Amino acid sequence: MSAAMLGLLGIICLLLLIAVGMPFGFAFLLVGFLGSWYLSGFSAGLSIFSIMPYTWASDYSLMAIPLFVLMGFFAESSGISRDLFDAGYKWLGRLPGGLAAAAVFACTGFAACSGSSVATAATIGTVSWPEMKKHGYSARLGLGAIAAAGGIGIMIPPSTGFIVYGMITEQSIGKLFMAGILPGLLQASCLIAMVVWRVKRNPDLAPPSPSFSWGERLVALRNVWGMMLLFILILGGIYFGVFTPTEAAGVGAFGAFVLALVRRGLKRQNIASAMLETGRITVMVFVIIIGVMTFSSFIAATQVSRRLVEIVGTAALPPYVIIVLAIALYVLLGMFVDAIGMMALTLPFVYPIVTGLGFDPIWFGVLMVMVMEIGVITPPLGMNVFVLKGVAKDVPMEEIFKGIAPFLLADLVVVAILIAFPQISLFLPGLMGR
């Protein structure tokens, strides 16, 4: 059997293992080890299997993942989610669908201290949906807005999606973080615009909201100044080179801990729960990354990726058509595979093709994370929808999915804008490189 055929067989075996329910990380590890064993012998395969886990698990950059996750848990304990929602309502309440717009604002703000779309949707949904329900908001409008805006949790830095992408592709995590800021704000603006447009077309979706004075608005901002200052400190430190993303994660975790203490939101059980959940999430991500790198070593030896690049190069398709096809593939995969799993499954093959066509890897990373956001709201997986179903137990699942459709359209518009205008993603990282 040729090396290329062995690589294709390895891919098929990987997909079969995932289909029967084996966790992604272990499936990558198993196929990578067996493939390396077949290619180079048992000793070589065992050597890769023994060296790769330690090499990647001890990587300094990966320490940012548990620290940023811990920062999100401490921020949640401080009560920042309710303060963000209140501030958003004071400032955006006069808009049609003001409470739903405030939920999008709160998701954007909470994303700056979370790094997880599911955590963002769950936290803000718990705070905002009872208020919307009390004021007579349509479940399709309110829950659809929260589910879609929760995706911003992996676009606005800190983002576990960018960290994983950076580790797999060996790109600067700091530049990826900067690249996500403007697209994240663009997405939030488009989602708020969709809320306003829907309510203007059908006022029955949401009742009018009261207006608030400038004094009330400024008082509402006072409650979120601590987290805003921490966010500026983290990104400013990365942008100006004061500290690395990993050091920024340490600053963020400690700062969120201090804020939670000052606001008396931390209790012993909260700290224990935060530590346990941080450990659980970190282990899951680490196993996936170690598995992907083991599998990628095997695939590199078979030269399957190089053959795919050659095939695409001889297909005579315009480069942007290939990008659109890749986006369509990711949207389809997002219906069945979780965000990090989708990235791990495809990057060893897609990334060489994209860079081979001359596209900027930082820009493509933003596109990938944007499509990952779409994946967390599309059926049948739609993790954000399942999370919100737990918040709104009396709302049928199909109602939430129906409410997502217009916001899904808004997300696709954002994808189109990012493809048409790459500088939206590359402007801030470009300034860092000077």
C-alpha positions as CSV (number, residue, x, y, z in Angstrom):
1,M,0.0,0.0,0.0
2,S,1.3,3.4,-0.9
3,A,1.8,6.1,1.7
4,A,-1.0,8.3,0.1
5,M,-3.4,5.4,0.2
6,L,-2.5,4.7,3.8
7,G,-3.2,8.3,4.6
8,L,-6.7,8.1,3.0
9,L,-7.4,4.9,4.9
10,G,-6.4,6.6,8.1
11,I,-8.8,9.4,7.4
12,I,-11.6,7.0,6.7
13,C,-10.8,5.1,9.9
14,L,-10.8,8.4,11.9
15,L,-14.3,9.3,10.5
16,L,-15.6,5.8,11.4
17,L,-14.3,6.0,15.0
18,I,-15.8,9.5,15.4
19,A,-19.1,8.2,13.9
20,V,-19.4,5.4,16.4
21,G,-18.9,7.8,19.3
22,M,-15.2,7.7,20.2
23,P,-14.1,11.1,21.7
24,F,-12.2,13.2,19.1
25,G,-8.9,13.3,21.0
26,F,-8.6,9.6,21.5
27,A,-9.7,8.9,17.9
28,F,-6.9,11.1,16.6
29,L,-4.4,9.6,18.9
30,L,-5.3,6.0,18.0
31,V,-5.2,6.5,14.2
32,G,-2.0,8.6,14.4
33,F,-0.2,5.9,16.4
34,L,-1.4,3.0,14.3
35,G,-0.5,4.8,11.1
36,S,2.9,5.8,12.3
37,W,3.5,2.2,13.4
38,Y,2.6,0.9,10.0
39,L,4.8,3.4,8.2
40,S,7.9,3.4,10.3
41,G,7.6,0.4,12.6
42,F,6.4,-0.2,16.2
43,S,9.3,1.6,17.9
44,A,8.9,4.7,15.8
45,G,5.2,4.7,16.3
46,L,5.6,4.2,20.0
47,S,8.2,7.0,20.1
48,I,5.8,9.5,18.5
49,F,3.0,8.4,20.8
50,S,5.2,8.9,23.9
51,I,6.9,12.1,22.9
52,M,4.0,14.0,21.4
53,P,1.7,14.2,24.4
54,Y,4.4,15.6,26.7
55,T,5.7,18.0,24.0
56,W,2.3,19.7,23.4
57,A,0.9,19.4,27.0
58,S,4.0,21.2,28.3
59,D,3.8,24.0,25.7
60,Y,3.8,27.3,27.5
61,S,1.2,28.9,25.2
62,L,-1.4,26.3,26.1
63,M,-1.4,27.5,29.7
64,A,-3.5,30.4,28.4
65,I,-6.5,28.0,28.0
66,P,-7.1,27.1,31.7
67,L,-6.3,30.6,32.9
68,F,-8.8,32.3,30.5
69,V,-11.4,29.6,31.3
70,L,-10.9,30.3,35.0
71,M,-11.2,34.0,34.4
72,G,-14.6,33.5,32.9
73,F,-15.8,31.5,35.9
74,F,-14.5,34.2,38.3
75,A,-16.2,36.9,36.2
76,E,-19.5,35.0,36.3
77,S,-19.2,34.8,40.1
78,S,-18.8,38.6,40.3
79,G,-22.2,39.2,38.9
80,I,-20.9,41.0,35.8
81,S,-23.5,39.3,33.5
82,R,-26.4,41.0,35.2
83,D,-24.6,44.4,35.2
84,L,-23.7,44.1,31.5
85,F,-27.4,43.3,30.7
86,D,-28.6,46.2,32.8
87,A,-26.1,48.6,31.1
88,G,-27.1,47.4,27.7
89,Y,-30.7,47.9,28.5
90,K,-30.1,51.5,29.8
91,W,-28.2,52.4,26.6
92,L,-30.2,50.4,23.9
93,G,-33.6,50.1,25.6
94,R,-35.1,52.8,23.3
95,L,-34.5,50.7,20.3
96,P,-37.2,48.4,19.0
97,G,-36.6,45.1,20.8
98,G,-34.5,46.9,23.4
99,L,-34.2,43.9,25.8
100,A,-33.0,41.6,23.0
101,A,-30.5,44.2,21.8
102,A,-29.3,44.5,25.4
103,A,-28.8,40.7,25.5
104,V,-26.6,41.0,22.4
105,F,-24.6,43.8,24.1
106,A,-24.3,41.7,27.3
107,C,-23.1,38.7,25.3
108,T,-20.4,40.8,23.6
109,G,-19.3,42.2,26.9
110,F,-19.2,38.8,28.7
111,A,-17.3,37.4,25.7
112,A,-14.4,39.6,26.8
113,C,-14.0,37.5,29.9
114,S,-15.3,34.1,28.9
115,G,-13.8,32.7,25.7
116,S,-16.7,30.2,25.3
117,S,-19.8,30.5,23.2
118,V,-21.8,28.0,25.3
119,A,-20.8,29.7,28.6
120,T,-21.7,33.1,27.2
121,A,-25.2,31.9,26.0
122,A,-25.9,30.1,29.2
123,T,-24.9,33.0,31.5
124,I,-26.6,35.8,29.6
125,G,-29.6,33.7,28.9
126,T,-30.1,33.0,32.6
127,V,-30.1,36.8,33.2
128,S,-31.9,38.1,30.2
129,W,-34.6,35.6,29.2
130,P,-36.7,35.9,32.4
131,E,-36.8,39.7,31.9
132,M,-37.9,39.3,28.3
133,K,-40.5,36.8,29.2
134,K,-41.8,39.1,31.9
135,H,-42.2,41.9,29.4
136,G,-44.0,39.7,26.8
137,Y,-41.1,39.2,24.3
138,S,-41.5,36.5,21.6
139,A,-39.4,33.5,22.4
140,R,-38.3,33.3,18.8
141,L,-36.9,36.8,19.0
142,G,-35.4,36.7,22.5
143,L,-33.9,33.2,22.6
144,G,-32.8,33.4,18.9
145,A,-30.9,36.6,19.7
146,I,-29.2,35.1,22.8
147,A,-28.2,31.9,21.0
148,A,-26.7,33.8,18.0
149,A,-25.0,36.4,20.2
150,G,-23.5,33.7,22.5
151,G,-21.3,32.7,19.5
152,I,-19.4,36.0,19.9
153,G,-17.9,34.3,23.0
154,I,-15.3,32.6,20.7
155,M,-14.7,35.7,18.5
156,I,-14.0,38.5,21.0
157,P,-10.8,37.7,22.8
158,P,-9.9,35.8,24.9
159,S,-11.0,32.9,22.7
160,T,-10.3,29.3,23.1
161,G,-11.0,28.8,19.4
162,F,-8.2,31.2,18.4
163,I,-5.8,29.5,20.9
164,V,-6.5,26.1,19.4
165,Y,-6.2,27.4,15.8
166,G,-3.0,29.2,16.7
167,M,-1.5,26.1,18.2
168,I,-2.4,23.8,15.3
169,T,-1.3,26.2,12.6
170,E,1.6,27.8,14.5
171,Q,0.2,31.3,14.1
172,S,0.6,34.1,16.6
173,I,-2.2,33.9,19.2
174,G,-1.8,37.6,20.1
175,K,-2.4,38.6,16.5
176,L,-5.4,36.2,16.3
177,F,-6.8,37.9,19.4
178,M,-6.5,41.3,17.8
179,A,-8.0,40.0,14.6
180,G,-11.1,39.0,16.3
181,I,-12.0,42.4,17.9
182,L,-13.4,44.3,14.9
183,P,-15.2,41.2,13.4
184,G,-16.8,40.6,16.8
185,L,-18.1,44.1,17.1
186,L,-19.3,43.9,13.5
187,Q,-21.2,40.8,14.3
188,A,-22.8,42.3,17.4
189,S,-23.9,45.3,15.3
190,C,-25.4,43.1,12.7
191,L,-27.3,41.1,15.3
192,I,-28.7,44.2,16.9
193,A,-29.7,45.6,13.5
194,M,-31.5,42.3,12.9
195,V,-33.4,42.6,16.2
196,V,-34.4,46.2,15.3
197,W,-35.5,45.2,11.8
198,R,-37.6,42.3,12.9
199,V,-39.4,44.3,15.6
200,K,-40.1,47.1,13.1
201,R,-41.6,44.6,10.7
202,N,-43.6,42.9,13.4
203,P,-44.1,45.1,16.5
204,D,-45.9,42.1,18.2
205,L,-42.5,40.5,18.8
206,A,-41.6,42.9,21.5
207,P,-43.4,45.8,23.4
208,P,-41.9,49.3,23.4
209,S,-39.2,49.9,26.1
210,P,-38.9,53.0,28.3
211,S,-36.2,55.6,27.7
212,F,-33.5,56.3,30.3
213,S,-31.8,59.5,31.2
214,W,-28.0,60.1,30.7
215,G,-27.5,59.9,34.4
216,E,-29.1,56.4,34.6
217,R,-26.9,55.3,31.7
218,L,-23.7,56.5,33.2
219,V,-24.6,54.9,36.6
220,A,-25.2,51.6,34.8
221,L,-21.7,51.8,33.2
222,R,-20.2,52.3,36.7
223,N,-21.0,48.7,37.6
224,V,-19.0,47.3,34.7
225,W,-16.0,49.5,34.8
226,G,-13.9,46.9,36.6
227,M,-14.3,44.3,33.9
228,M,-13.9,46.9,31.1
229,L,-10.6,48.0,32.6
230,L,-9.4,44.4,32.9
231,F,-10.3,43.7,29.3
232,I,-8.4,46.9,28.2
233,L,-5.4,45.9,30.3
234,I,-5.3,42.4,28.8
235,L,-5.6,43.5,25.2
236,G,-3.5,46.6,25.6
237,G,-0.7,44.5,27.2
238,I,-0.8,42.0,24.3
239,Y,-1.0,44.8,21.6
240,F,1.9,46.8,23.0
241,G,4.0,43.7,23.7
242,V,4.0,44.2,27.5
243,F,3.1,40.6,28.1
244,T,2.4,37.4,26.1
245,P,-1.2,36.0,25.7
246,T,-0.3,33.4,28.4
247,E,0.8,36.1,30.8
248,A,-2.3,38.1,29.9
249,A,-4.3,35.1,30.9
250,G,-2.7,35.1,34.3
251,V,-3.4,38.8,34.7
252,G,-7.0,38.2,33.6
253,A,-7.6,35.3,35.9
254,F,-6.1,37.1,38.9
255,G,-7.9,40.4,38.1
256,A,-11.3,38.6,37.8
257,F,-10.6,36.8,41.1
258,V,-9.9,40.2,42.8
259,L,-13.1,41.7,41.3
260,A,-15.2,38.8,42.4
261,L,-13.7,39.2,45.9
262,V,-14.3,42.9,46.0
263,R,-17.9,42.4,44.9
264,R,-18.4,39.6,47.4
265,G,-19.4,37.1,44.8
266,L,-16.9,34.4,45.6
267,K,-17.8,31.6,48.0
268,R,-15.9,28.5,48.8
269,Q,-18.2,26.3,46.7
270,N,-17.9,28.7,43.8
271,I,-14.1,28.5,43.8
272,A,-14.2,24.7,44.0
273,S,-16.7,24.5,41.2
274,A,-14.6,26.9,39.0
275,M,-11.5,24.8,39.6
276,L,-13.2,21.5,38.7
277,E,-14.9,22.9,35.6
278,T,-11.7,24.6,34.5
279,G,-9.8,21.2,34.8
280,R,-12.5,19.4,32.9
281,I,-12.5,21.8,30.0
282,T,-8.7,22.0,29.9
283,V,-8.3,18.2,29.8
284,M,-10.8,18.0,26.9
285,V,-9.0,20.6,24.9
286,F,-5.5,19.3,25.6
287,V,-6.4,15.7,24.6
288,I,-7.9,17.0,21.3
289,I,-4.8,19.1,20.6
290,I,-2.4,16.3,21.4
291,G,-4.4,13.9,19.3
292,V,-4.5,16.3,16.4
293,M,-0.8,16.8,16.4
294,T,-0.1,13.1,16.6
295,F,-2.5,12.5,13.7
296,S,-1.0,15.5,11.7
297,S,2.5,13.9,12.1
298,F,1.2,10.7,10.5
299,I,-0.6,12.6,7.7
300,A,2.5,14.7,7.0
301,A,4.4,11.5,6.5
302,T,1.9,10.2,4.0
303,Q,1.9,13.5,2.1
304,V,-1.8,13.4,1.7
305,S,-2.0,17.2,2.4
306,R,0.5,17.9,-0.4
307,R,-1.5,15.8,-2.8
308,L,-4.7,17.6,-1.9
309,V,-3.0,21.0,-2.5
310,E,-1.8,19.7,-5.9
311,I,-5.3,18.5,-6.8
312,V,-6.9,21.9,-5.9
313,G,-4.1,23.7,-7.7
314,T,-4.9,21.8,-11.0
315,A,-8.7,22.2,-10.6
316,A,-8.5,25.7,-12.1
317,L,-11.1,27.1,-9.7
318,P,-10.8,30.8,-8.7
319,P,-9.3,31.0,-5.1
320,Y,-12.4,32.7,-3.7
321,V,-14.6,30.0,-5.0
322,I,-12.5,27.5,-3.0
323,I,-12.9,29.7,0.1
324,V,-16.7,29.7,-0.4
325,L,-16.7,25.9,-0.8
326,A,-14.6,25.6,2.4
327,I,-17.1,27.8,4.3
328,A,-20.0,25.7,3.0
329,L,-18.2,22.6,4.1
330,Y,-17.7,24.1,7.6
331,V,-21.4,25.1,7.8
332,L,-22.4,21.6,7.0
333,L,-19.9,20.0,9.4
334,G,-21.1,22.4,12.1
335,M,-24.4,20.7,12.1
336,F,-22.9,17.5,13.4
337,V,-19.5,18.3,15.0
338,D,-18.6,20.5,17.9
339,A,-16.5,23.6,17.2
340,I,-13.1,22.5,18.4
341,G,-13.7,19.0,16.9
342,M,-14.5,20.6,13.5
343,M,-11.3,22.6,13.6
344,A,-9.2,19.6,14.6
345,L,-10.8,17.4,12.0
346,T,-10.2,19.7,9.0
347,L,-7.2,22.0,9.6
348,P,-4.6,19.4,8.7
349,F,-6.0,19.3,5.2
350,V,-7.7,22.7,4.6
351,Y,-5.0,24.9,6.1
352,P,-2.3,23.9,3.5
353,I,-4.7,24.5,0.7
354,V,-5.7,27.9,1.9
355,T,-2.2,29.1,2.5
356,G,-1.1,27.5,-0.7
357,L,-3.6,29.7,-2.5
358,G,-1.9,32.8,-0.9
359,F,-4.6,33.7,1.6
360,D,-3.6,35.2,4.9
361,P,-3.7,32.5,7.7
362,I,-4.8,35.1,10.3
363,W,-7.7,36.2,8.1
364,F,-8.7,32.5,7.6
365,G,-8.5,31.9,11.3
366,V,-11.2,34.6,11.8
367,L,-13.3,33.1,9.1
368,M,-13.0,29.6,10.8
369,V,-14.0,31.0,14.2
370,M,-17.0,32.8,12.6
371,V,-18.2,29.6,11.0
372,M,-17.7,27.8,14.3
373,E,-20.1,30.3,15.7
374,I,-22.7,29.4,13.1
375,G,-22.1,25.7,14.0
376,V,-23.2,26.3,17.7
377,I,-26.7,27.4,16.5
378,T,-27.4,25.2,13.6
379,P,-29.5,22.0,14.0
380,P,-29.2,19.2,14.9
381,L,-26.2,19.8,17.2
382,G,-26.7,23.5,18.0
383,M,-25.1,23.5,21.5
384,N,-26.3,27.0,22.3
385,V,-29.8,26.0,21.6
386,F,-29.7,23.0,23.9
387,V,-28.2,25.3,26.6
388,L,-31.0,27.8,26.2
389,K,-33.6,25.1,26.3
390,G,-32.4,24.4,29.8
391,V,-32.9,28.1,30.6
392,A,-36.4,28.3,28.9
393,K,-37.8,24.9,29.8
394,D,-41.3,25.8,28.7
395,V,-40.2,26.8,25.2
396,P,-40.2,24.0,22.6
397,M,-36.8,23.3,20.9
398,E,-38.2,24.0,17.5
399,E,-39.3,27.5,18.5
400,I,-35.8,28.4,19.4
401,F,-34.4,26.9,16.1
402,K,-37.0,28.9,14.2
403,G,-36.0,32.0,16.0
404,I,-32.4,31.5,15.0
405,A,-33.0,31.6,11.2
406,P,-32.9,35.4,10.8
407,F,-29.9,35.7,13.0
408,L,-28.2,32.9,11.0
409,L,-28.7,35.1,7.9
410,A,-27.1,38.0,9.7
411,D,-24.1,35.8,10.6
412,L,-23.7,34.8,6.9
413,V,-23.8,38.4,5.9
414,V,-20.9,39.0,8.3
415,V,-19.0,36.1,6.7
416,A,-19.5,37.7,3.3
417,I,-18.3,41.0,4.5
418,L,-15.2,39.5,6.1
419,I,-14.4,37.7,2.8
420,A,-15.0,40.8,0.7
421,F,-13.0,43.1,3.1
422,P,-10.1,41.1,4.7
423,Q,-8.7,44.3,6.3
424,I,-11.5,44.2,8.9
425,S,-9.7,41.2,10.3
426,L,-6.1,42.2,9.4
427,F,-6.1,45.9,10.4
428,L,-5.2,45.6,14.1
429,P,-2.8,42.6,13.7
430,G,-1.1,44.6,10.9
431,L,-0.4,47.5,13.3
432,M,1.1,45.0,15.8
433,G,3.6,43.9,13.2
434,R,5.0,47.4,12.6
